[in-house]
Amino acid sequence: MAPPLPDAPWRVSTSLLLLSSYRQTWLVFAAAIFLVSVPVFIEAPLVRSLPWLSVALTGVWVWLSLLLMSRSVTYVWGDLLFGFSWSWLAGSIYWGWLRWEPLWHLPVESIGLPFAIWCLRRNWGKVGNWFYLGSLLGTVLTDVYFYLVDLMPHWRQIMRVEPELVSPILRNAVAQIQTPWGTAWALILALVLMAVGLLPLGTRRRYWYAFSGAVLSTILVDSLFLLAALLA
């Protein structure tokens, strides 16, 4: 009988570490989807009534992210939350004061872009900064669709009328989406988002999973808004 392998405990320990790391990577992916999807329905009503409070909450997210990053066991969550704080700040500024003009949407949403690039060049905060870039990419493609299908006039109207007058505007917007041109571009951009979101998942890197989660959640959020428009 062969003697027991002396490195067996080490192999078991390594396998457990790999399993734990793999599980956390998928949790990062799920958290990225959550941070794009759910806050849309929390921040949007808050920023309309209390925009300054929404902006002030950015400081809370930054403080909490730095607190989490100060501990190795929670570093990745602080990193992700730090990137989320840029998206929250941009959303607070735009939807609080500039929502009437869609041309300002992308410039404001890009407010954290120079900082994110600067951090990535220094190999710092990769999970959070790639999450922010994924969220920004989803926003860019959504806005591109609005331009291509000429939905910007409807955007401006919705932001200026009383709530009871929104439904007819949404129905007109949906009518444009359901044209061959609108449907074709919706499929093309959805396929682009799917490809960009799914390809990085083969790398098993947490920051790419954060990026993928942010990109793919754009499809979910856009689908929910479309459903709301159809039901209006």
VEXDREN-2710 file (C-alpha; in Angstrom, 1 decimal):
% VEXDREN-2710
k/r/px/py/pz
1/MET/0.0/0.0/0.0
2/ALA/1.3/3.4/-0.9
3/PRO/2.0/5.8/2.0
4/PRO/-0.5/8.7/2.3
5/LEU/0.4/11.8/0.4
6/PRO/1.9/14.4/2.7
7/ASP/0.4/17.3/0.7
8/ALA/-3.2/16.0/0.8
9/PRO/-4.3/18.6/3.4
10/TRP/-2.7/21.3/1.3
11/ARG/-4.6/20.2/-1.7
12/VAL/-7.9/20.2/0.2
13/SER/-7.2/23.7/1.5
14/THR/-6.3/25.0/-1.9
15/SER/-9.5/23.5/-3.4
16/LEU/-11.6/25.2/-0.7
17/LEU/-9.9/28.5/-1.3
18/LEU/-10.5/28.2/-5.1
19/LEU/-14.2/27.4/-4.4
20/SER/-14.5/30.4/-2.1
21/SER/-12.9/32.7/-4.6
22/TYR/-15.1/31.4/-7.4
23/ARG/-18.2/31.9/-5.3
24/GLN/-17.2/35.4/-4.4
25/THR/-16.6/36.2/-8.1
26/TRP/-20.2/35.3/-8.9
27/LEU/-21.4/37.3/-5.9
28/VAL/-19.6/40.3/-7.4
29/PHE/-21.4/39.7/-10.7
30/ALA/-24.8/39.5/-8.8
31/ALA/-24.0/42.6/-6.8
32/ALA/-23.1/44.6/-9.9
33/ILE/-26.5/43.7/-11.4
34/PHE/-28.2/44.8/-8.1
35/LEU/-26.3/48.1/-8.0
36/VAL/-27.4/49.0/-11.5
37/SER/-31.0/47.7/-11.4
38/VAL/-32.5/48.3/-8.0
39/PRO/-31.2/51.8/-7.3
40/VAL/-32.8/53.0/-10.5
41/PHE/-36.1/52.6/-8.7
42/ILE/-34.9/54.0/-5.4
43/GLU/-32.7/57.0/-6.6
44/ALA/-35.2/58.2/-9.3
45/PRO/-38.1/59.1/-6.9
46/LEU/-35.6/60.4/-4.3
47/VAL/-33.7/62.7/-6.6
48/ARG/-36.9/64.3/-7.9
49/SER/-38.1/65.4/-4.5
50/LEU/-34.8/65.7/-2.5
51/PRO/-31.9/66.1/-5.0
52/TRP/-29.5/67.6/-2.4
53/LEU/-30.1/64.6/-0.2
54/SER/-29.4/62.2/-3.1
55/VAL/-26.1/64.1/-3.8
56/ALA/-25.2/64.0/-0.1
57/LEU/-25.7/60.2/0.0
58/THR/-22.7/60.0/-2.4
59/GLY/-20.5/60.9/0.5
60/VAL/-22.1/58.1/2.6
61/TRP/-21.3/55.6/-0.2
62/VAL/-17.7/56.8/-0.5
63/TRP/-17.2/56.7/3.3
64/LEU/-18.7/53.2/3.5
65/SER/-16.6/52.0/0.6
66/LEU/-13.4/53.3/2.1
67/LEU/-14.3/51.6/5.4
68/LEU/-14.9/48.3/3.7
69/MET/-11.7/48.7/1.7
70/SER/-9.7/49.2/4.9
71/ARG/-10.2/45.5/5.7
72/SER/-8.9/42.7/3.5
73/VAL/-11.9/40.5/4.0
74/THR/-14.4/43.2/2.7
75/TYR/-12.0/45.0/0.3
76/VAL/-13.7/43.8/-2.9
77/TRP/-17.1/45.1/-1.7
78/GLY/-15.7/48.5/-0.8
79/ASP/-14.0/48.6/-4.2
80/LEU/-17.3/47.8/-5.9
81/LEU/-19.2/50.4/-3.8
82/PHE/-16.6/53.0/-4.6
83/GLY/-17.3/52.6/-8.3
84/PHE/-21.0/52.7/-7.7
85/SER/-20.7/56.0/-5.9
86/TRP/-19.7/57.7/-9.3
87/SER/-22.9/56.3/-10.9
88/TRP/-25.0/57.5/-8.0
89/LEU/-23.4/61.0/-8.1
90/ALA/-23.9/61.4/-11.8
91/GLY/-27.5/60.2/-11.6
92/SER/-28.2/62.6/-8.7
93/ILE/-26.9/65.6/-10.6
94/TYR/-28.5/64.8/-13.9
95/TRP/-32.0/63.7/-12.7
96/GLY/-32.1/66.3/-10.0
97/TRP/-31.4/69.4/-12.1
98/LEU/-30.8/68.6/-15.8
99/ARG/-33.3/65.9/-16.7
100/TRP/-35.2/68.2/-19.1
101/GLU/-32.3/68.1/-21.6
102/PRO/-31.2/64.7/-22.8
103/LEU/-28.1/66.1/-24.5
104/TRP/-26.6/66.6/-21.0
105/HIS/-27.2/63.0/-20.0
106/LEU/-24.0/61.4/-21.3
107/PRO/-21.6/64.3/-20.3
108/VAL/-22.9/64.2/-16.7
109/GLU/-22.9/60.3/-16.6
110/SER/-19.3/60.5/-17.7
111/ILE/-18.3/62.7/-14.7
112/GLY/-16.2/59.9/-13.2
113/LEU/-14.6/58.7/-16.4
114/PRO/-11.3/60.6/-16.1
115/PHE/-10.9/59.4/-12.5
116/ALA/-11.7/55.8/-13.4
117/ILE/-9.1/55.8/-16.2
118/TRP/-6.5/57.4/-13.9
119/CYS/-7.2/54.7/-11.3
120/LEU/-7.0/51.8/-13.7
121/ARG/-3.7/53.1/-15.1
122/ARG/-2.4/52.8/-11.6
123/ASN/-4.0/49.4/-11.1
124/TRP/-6.2/50.6/-8.2
125/GLY/-9.9/50.0/-7.6
126/LYS/-10.3/47.7/-10.6
127/VAL/-13.6/46.1/-9.5
128/GLY/-15.3/49.4/-8.9
129/ASN/-13.9/51.3/-11.8
130/TRP/-14.7/48.5/-14.3
131/PHE/-18.2/48.4/-12.8
132/TYR/-18.5/52.1/-13.5
133/LEU/-17.3/51.7/-17.0
134/GLY/-19.7/48.9/-17.7
135/SER/-22.6/51.0/-16.3
136/LEU/-21.5/53.9/-18.5
137/LEU/-21.2/51.7/-21.6
138/GLY/-24.8/50.5/-21.0
139/THR/-25.9/54.2/-20.7
140/VAL/-24.1/55.2/-23.9
141/LEU/-25.8/52.4/-25.9
142/THR/-29.2/53.2/-24.5
143/ASP/-28.8/56.9/-25.4
144/VAL/-27.5/56.0/-28.9
145/TYR/-30.7/54.0/-29.4
146/PHE/-32.8/57.0/-28.3
147/TYR/-31.0/59.2/-30.9
148/LEU/-31.3/56.6/-33.7
149/VAL/-35.0/56.1/-33.1
150/ASP/-35.7/59.8/-32.5
151/LEU/-37.0/59.3/-29.0
152/MET/-35.3/62.5/-27.6
153/PRO/-38.4/64.7/-28.2
154/HIS/-40.5/62.3/-26.2
155/TRP/-37.9/62.4/-23.4
156/ARG/-38.1/66.2/-23.3
157/GLN/-41.9/66.2/-23.3
158/ILE/-42.2/63.6/-20.5
159/MET/-39.9/65.7/-18.3
160/ARG/-42.0/68.8/-18.7
161/VAL/-45.6/67.6/-18.5
162/GLU/-47.8/66.7/-15.5
163/PRO/-47.8/63.0/-14.6
164/GLU/-51.3/62.5/-15.9
165/LEU/-50.2/63.5/-19.4
166/VAL/-47.3/61.1/-19.6
167/SER/-49.2/58.1/-20.8
168/PRO/-50.0/59.5/-24.3
169/ILE/-46.4/60.5/-24.8
170/LEU/-45.2/57.0/-23.8
171/ARG/-47.6/55.4/-26.2
172/ASN/-46.2/57.5/-29.1
173/ALA/-42.7/56.6/-28.1
174/VAL/-43.6/52.9/-28.0
175/ALA/-45.1/53.3/-31.5
176/GLN/-41.7/54.4/-32.8
177/ILE/-40.0/51.6/-31.1
178/GLN/-42.3/49.1/-32.7
179/THR/-41.4/50.2/-36.2
180/PRO/-39.1/48.0/-38.3
181/TRP/-36.3/50.6/-37.8
182/GLY/-36.8/50.8/-34.0
183/THR/-37.1/47.0/-33.7
184/ALA/-34.0/46.3/-35.8
185/TRP/-31.8/48.7/-33.8
186/ALA/-33.2/47.4/-30.5
187/LEU/-32.1/43.9/-31.5
188/ILE/-28.7/45.1/-32.8
189/LEU/-27.9/47.0/-29.6
190/ALA/-29.2/44.2/-27.4
191/LEU/-26.9/41.7/-29.2
192/VAL/-24.0/44.1/-28.7
193/LEU/-24.7/44.4/-25.0
194/MET/-25.0/40.6/-24.7
195/ALA/-21.7/40.0/-26.5
196/VAL/-19.8/42.6/-24.5
197/GLY/-21.4/41.4/-21.3
198/LEU/-20.9/37.7/-21.8
199/LEU/-17.4/37.5/-23.3
200/PRO/-15.5/38.7/-20.2
201/LEU/-17.2/36.0/-18.0
202/GLY/-14.6/33.5/-19.4
203/THR/-11.8/35.3/-17.6
204/ARG/-12.8/34.4/-14.0
205/ARG/-11.5/37.9/-12.9
206/ARG/-13.7/39.7/-10.4
207/TYR/-13.3/43.1/-12.1
208/TRP/-14.5/41.7/-15.4
209/TYR/-17.5/40.1/-13.7
210/ALA/-18.3/43.5/-12.2
211/PHE/-18.1/45.0/-15.7
212/SER/-20.3/42.2/-17.2
213/GLY/-22.9/42.5/-14.5
214/ALA/-23.2/46.2/-15.1
215/VAL/-23.4/45.8/-18.9
216/LEU/-26.0/42.9/-18.8
217/SER/-28.2/44.7/-16.2
218/THR/-28.7/47.4/-18.8
219/ILE/-30.8/45.0/-20.8
220/LEU/-32.9/44.2/-17.7
221/VAL/-33.4/47.9/-16.8
222/ASP/-34.3/48.9/-20.4
223/SER/-36.7/45.9/-20.6
224/LEU/-38.4/47.0/-17.4
225/PHE/-38.8/50.6/-18.7
226/LEU/-40.2/49.3/-22.0
227/LEU/-42.7/47.1/-20.1
228/ALA/-43.8/50.1/-18.1
229/ALA/-44.3/52.1/-21.3
230/LEU/-46.3/49.3/-22.9
231/LEU/-48.6/49.2/-19.8
232/ALA/-49.0/53.0/-19.6
END
